[in-house]
Amino acid sequence: GAPNGSVAVANAQEAGKGRLGRHWETPKGSALAFSLLLRPQIQPENASMLTLVAALAVSRAIDEYAGIKTQIKWPNDVVWEGKKICGILIKNTFEGENVKKSITGIGVNVNNDIPKDLADIAINLKSVVGEVDIDEFYKRLIENLYADYSVDEYRSRNIVLGKEIT
């Protein structure tokens, strides 16, 4: 029943979920994990565009904050130098011919430690720019969620475009 645009921010995450049922957790105050409720006026076949917009917003926000160039690993990761810095997971609820609601979960590795077994594939923002003010970064990310984007910008950041993937 919450209104369109409502956001729930987690200060800690003990049972985070990713694709394929993967588990993730972050200690209190170390990462950015939040869910955004949208009630978009779109057809179900266009629902995947929400993931693209969220990925662009995160990628842009990280680049602005850190002065780096991140990329998007379709469909739902933001990476820097080949390592995952953010994951996005969207759950849509459909009603008839329309998307009733969409919950966009975004998790950004900010100041949290990366587990040793994931150090080859994941990175945090702290290791790029030093200690990060999570509130300032969150504000920048939210601003970017409401910015305008183009397909060309998405294509320029997409690292799997034109490649065969499974």
N, C-alpha and C positions, 0 to 999 in steps of 0.2 A: 503493500500500500504506500510505500514511500514515493515522493514525487520524482519526476524525471530530473536527472542530474545529481541525485543524492550520492554522496560518497561516504564509504566506511573505511577508515584507516586503521590498520593494525600496527600497534607499537611493537608487538612481538608476534612471531608466527611459529606455532608448534605442529600444525598439521596442514601445511600448505600442499596443494595438489598441482601437478603439472600434467602435461600430456601423457597418455599411456599409464596413468595412475602413479606417476613418479611422486615421491615425497620430498618436501623441502621444509626447513625450519630456519628461523633467524632469531638471535637473541634480542632482547628488549633494546629498542633505540638504535639498532645497528643497520637496518635496511629500510627500504620503502616498500610497503605492501599495502595495496588498497584495492577496493572494488568500487566501480562506478556503475550506477543504475541508469540505464537509458530506456526510454519508451519511444523508439524511433518509428517514424511513419514510413516504413520501407517494406517491400515485398521479401519473402523468405529467400529468394534467389540472390538478393543483394546483401544479405546479412553478413557475408564474409568480408565485405568492405569495412565493417567496423574494426576488424582485426588490423587491416591495413592502415587505417587512420590512427589507431592507438600506437602501432609500431612507429609510424612517422612522428607522432608527437613525442614519444620517448626518445627516439633517435635524435630529433632536433634539440630536445631539452638537454640531453647529455652533451651534445656537441657544443651548444651555447655555454653551458656551465663549465665544461672541461677544456674547451678549445681543441677538441679532437674531431675525427671524422668516423662515426660509427656507421654500421651497415645493418641491413635487415636480412635475416635468414628466414625466408618464407617457411611456414606461414606466421610464426609467432615469436620469434626471438630477435633481440637486438644484440649485435656482436661488435667487438672491437678487436682488431688484429686476430680474428678467428676465434676469439673466446666470448662466450655468452656473458652478457652483463645484465640482461633483462629477459624475462619471460612474460608472455601475455596469454591469458586463457579466457575465452568468452563462452558463456552459457546463454543460449537464447531460449525463450519460451514462445511458442507459436499459438496463435488463436485464429483458426480458420485460414484465411489467405494472408494474414499479416503477422509480423513480429510483434508480440504483445510486450515483451520486455527483454532486455539484453543486459547481462551483468558482465562487465569487463573487469577481470582481475589482472592487476599489473604488479609484478615484483621486480624491483631493481636492486641489484647488489651494490650497496652504497659503501658503508663502513664495516659490514659484516665480514668475518673471516670465511674464506672459501675452504671447504674440506679438502684435505690432502688428496683424496681419491678423485677430486674434480678439478684440481689445479691446472691440468692440461687443457681443460675445455671451458673453464669459467674464470671470471675475473671480477673484481669489485672496483668501483669508481675511486675509492681511496688509494688504491695502488697506482692509479694514473695521476691524480692531482693532490694527494694528501687528504687529510681529514676533511670530510664534506659536511656542510651545514644542511642536514636533511630537510629542515623546514623551508629553507631558501630553494633548495633543489625541487622540492615538492611543488612549491608555488610556480616555479618556471615550467614544470611539467604540466600542471593544470592549465596554465595559460596556453600552452602548445596544443592541448587537447581541443581547444576551441578556435584554433587558427585555421586558415585556409590551406589546402594542399592540392597538389596536382598529381596526375598519374605520372607525369615525367619525373617529378621529384621522387616518387616511390620507386620507379624503374631505375633511377640513378643510384639508389641506395640498396637495391635488391641484389644480393650476391649469388642467388641461384637462378636468376633469370636466364633462360636459354640452355640450362643444364638439365640433364635427365636425373630425376630423383625418385627414390622409392619411399 
